[in-house]
Amino acid sequence: MECQGIFIINDKLDLIAGAIKSAILNIMAKMKLSGPANYELLYIIPNKFTEEEAGAINKKVSDIITNHKGNISASEYWGKKRLAYPINNNNHGYYNLIEFSLERENLAEINQVLRMSNEVLRHQIVKKEIKTVAQIEEDKKIASKIASRQAKKENEVKEKEKAKDEKKLELKDLDAKLDKILETDDLL
């Protein structure tokens, strides 16, 4: 009888623990989903538009974001670039990058508007994580390591080229000596 009581208590404790766990997960999910998230939007305007028209389209895209309660933090115009492959018979396009914060509910609407727009050839929206100061410092360290490795490789290439040049000089000296020997009549 006592064993059955212990099993019943354990079952009730498991139910309570499960309920607490699901409540905590629900709270965490609500906290995670509340507030605006940061995004990057990269889009391409077809080459059929002029630079001035592309500027007006950039303004329209910015207005779309702000009309959907988004806050634009940065905007970069990358200029006219060649596409990796033709898209709708376009080989070139005007690239633009916008960083913005927006409520998650409004993201689908912006995506739909851009997808239906004839003025935007392609677009991609990605969630952007805000980096802490420590992450920025770590990125700088990694970038400096990469730069030092590239400089080291370049120096090695230059040293190899110098060694090849020295070998070429040795061959020229050898050719000159051979010519001198062949010019003399005292070969035998």
JOQUI-V919553 format. One record per run of one state. SS is the DSSP state (A for helix, B for strand, O for the rest). FROM is the first residue (numbers start at 1). TO is the last residue. If there is no record, write none. Layout:
BEGIN
SS;FROM;TO  SS;FROM;TO
END
This chain:
BEGIN
O;1;1  A;2;33  O;34;36  B;37;46  O;47;50  A;51;67  O;68;70  B;71;87  O;88;89  B;90;102  O;103;103  A;104;116  O;117;121  B;122;127  O;128;132  A;133;183  O;184;188
END
